[in-house]
């Protein structure tokens, strides 16, 4: 392009500039004036005062600020509650307002307020905060929640609850008021004051037995009592027998064998439970141990009545009535004496004839055994045999026991009858025949004995009567040989029949089943017995089920799930059948449960013991045994009771739930372990909790006692998801944790400071700052704030920049060279800005890595079993401030260096090193880090050894077996070497006698209150102690009492103390290990080869 053309273009450009400048100068005065707009200033003179008309509100007032040359659009009010981060409370207040009533506040909390104005440019600065103002306390506005009441005893109820929601406390809770009264009645309340807000249960005592109560709970604070909860109702337990007898008891003899009772129930408050009925009692005056009992079902309306029948006639009885409940009988009513009515008497005894002549004879008799009244006389009658019209009768006095009959015809057979008489009439008649003038003679023996109708317990005997001896036969006698037959064997009387003179067939009752018999007979008249008949043929009665149950039944605990039953087998004579078919059935039923499982069958008739397996832990059982044969089973034995041993709970607590109540607290609640799965007395609960995906091992918190079923976990990390489990434990150990674990996240809060703040690039006028997110984010990070100022400038004059939540660095420019700057970084969640992290940096290019720390020491005086104190002096910082220190630890002799912490404050000169192993040697070293990088590690410390600690674990696999009749052998395995925590000095064996179970003689003892035996973990002071060398793994405990049960547990110990105790082991002393004794006998026997096939299971 030519120079002339370029010159032309330059001239054109300058011409246009001149034209524009002239136009601007001419028109500028005519343009409108627009002032400079900016953010509004902060409101002034902000004052907060309590609202006198509404206690939960505050009145704010302020002076309208400069609007920044742009109209104020609205005001924003923020508040801080109890020093919490600021949050917007009112966000769109009318710009004309200079005051507002702030409501929706919580009593007993402190508040600060600030206000800012907003215009079109943006949000102005906040006003100066008001002074902190506390709202007055008010009574709690909500009642306690989840009220649960359960009967504990017959006179107490346990009540549990949870505090009201925290937002409803309206102050600091001081405690609770519990009130109660009889349910359904308008009576006055009784009150209990629980003076600690930490206690959320109360045992209400001294209540009426088996009575329903209405219970309410309210909380209170310094301002007063809050609202009461809705009433819950609960009964006290039955737990006791009636304490009063039936009232207005009347008795009357209805007839000679029946007494009628009339009575009213005891007062309801003295029944102490559910009335199960009444027992009518009667016992003869001369035999008080022979009590007749009749049970009558309860009738809840009016007068009750009942009868006892089949009593003895004309007999004096004491009578009484009692009321009973499930636990047992109440007291008897006062005894009343009564006699049954008269009745006709029984037959006279021993009718005989003497002085027999042609026309007369003397008749003699004895008083009847069953008088059934007052004998007023006797009636005697006689007639010619078969001719009723010849009958003559006489009535005699009650003192006459003989009578001479005259006027008889010679050589004539007469029938003579005698009967006793009472006011009710003549009794049973005793008769006999005799010929006048012919003295009676001994009768002859029966003949032709034939046996038929053989059954298990009877046989029919047919015969031909012998010579009657000229008088009637008064008695038939049957004798027999039982079981063992032969001419020389003993005969015994089996049956007698009286007053059947014409009998030709008798049924012989009460025979023994499956037994050989041979019979013979004789007949008796007034003169005496006849000779014996010839023996009958041999018979065998049929089989029948056994008549009796095995005897001497005892039960003993075998293990947590088994019981050992022993008995005396039936003798051969009670088999009632073929011995090869005899065996035993055993049934076990849980006490309080109606149904029993299938019985266990033993086919061995000689069996005398049995172990019942697969039972429920820590459960009381009723056991019975019966014998059986091929025909059927005999009766069940009396029930004996035994209890399996305690074990760990086999199920977790139920209904586990968690609720976050703050950023560091979670309320955990649960229900009890089902009773059938408790397997012992629940001593408490353990809470296992850990931060999900953060903690490798859960932490544990123990809640003592089985009444508390909630816990407030404190000191948790903020906005962290926790996994929580609950388990119950007994004295034996821990049960099953609840599964699956419940999860709950703590509430969010303002975050902690960012970490690892470094300045990797530093120039004379700029720096680049890099940080990492807070170790405690406490919520979702919404962003970061970077503020910086010259170290020499005003402390409040910061330049502030906000960046997003994903940004981790920021470059500050336009800085002064060779100057010190202070930088702050803070993070933000929805709860507000967190604590800032501050660091100093110098704008220089002369920086280098720091020198390593020096004089690194771990003084032995600051060493404990699991921690030590490490100290150092910082080295040169290399013109770049140290940001943090890193400590490494190495376990001697062969461990590798492990980083203990890499975020120790740059200001620190010492550090507590924790989580070390006891009695272990370590070396330590430190390095420093600045913006350029890491220093070299310091010199290693001298080897330092942690102190000893008590062993972590007890001996394992503890086995206790009977050795002799007064000693037991204890065997164990040593604890793991890494759990000894020092030099093992030995073992301690604790043992004690258990007084609730004393061997075979008392195995069936009913344990009325088993929880009283195990109310707490057994204190070691109740044990005897022996020490054992650390080299031993067996020890014999001697001089123990025979037939006693002992409990044994062990610990390992060193110079510091003892380990936890091993699981208790129970053993019964008094039975030597018979197989080992037998083996010793065999080994010492010259003919020991004869014993090689001896069945060891018979030991």
ABEGO torsion letter per residue (X at the ends): XBAAAAAAAAAAAAAAAAAAAAAAAAAAAABBBBBBBBBBBBBBGBBBBBBAABAABBBBBBBBBBAGGBBBABBBBBBBBGGBBBBBABABBBAABABBBBBGBBBGBBBBBBBBBBBAAEBBBBBBBBBBBBBBBBBBABBBBGBBBBBABAABBBBBBBBBBAAAAGEBBAEBBBBBBBBGBABBBBBBBBABAABABBBBBGBBBGBBBBBBBBBBBAAEBBBBBBBBBBBBBAGBBBABBBBGBBBBBABAABBBBBBBBBBAAAAGEBBAEBBBBBBBAABAABBBBBBBBBBABEBBBBBBBGBBBGBBBBBBBBBBBAAEBBBBBBBBBBBBBBBBBBBBBGBBBBGBBAABBBBBBBBBABAGEBBAEBBBBBBBBGBAAABBBBBBBAABABBBBBGBBBGBBBBBBBBBBBAAEBBBBBBBBBBBGBBBBBBBBBBGBBBBGBBAABBBBBBBBBBAGGBBBABBBBBBBBGBBEAABBBBBABBBBGBAABABBBBBGBBBGBBBBBBBBBBBAAEBBBBBBBBBBBBBBBBBBABBBBGBBBBBABAABBBBBBBBBBAAAAGBBAAABBBBBBBBBBGBABBBBBBBBABAABABBBBBGBBBGBBBBBBBBBBBAAEBBBBBBBBBBBBBBBBBABBBBGBBBBBABAABBBBBBBBBBAAAAGEBBAEBBBBBBBBGABABBBBBBBBEAABABBBBBGBBBGBBBBBBBBBBBAAEBBBBBOBBBBBBBBBBBBBBBBGBBBABBBAABBBBBBBBBABAGEBBAEBBBBBBBAABBAABBBBBBBBAABABBBBBGBBBGBBBBBBBBBBBAAEBBBBBBBBBBBBABBBBBBBBBGBBBBAAABBAABBBBBBBBBBAGGBBBABBBBBBBBOAABBBBBABAABBAABABBBBBGBBBGBBBBBBBBBBBAAEBBBBBBBBBBBBBBBBBBABBBBGBBBBBABAABBBBBBBBBBAAAAGEBBAEBBBBBBBBAABAEAAAAABBBABAAAAAABBBBAAABBBBBBBAABABBBBBGBBBGBBBBBBBBBBBAAEBBBBBBBBBBBBGBBBAAAAAAAAAAABAAAAAAAABBAAAX
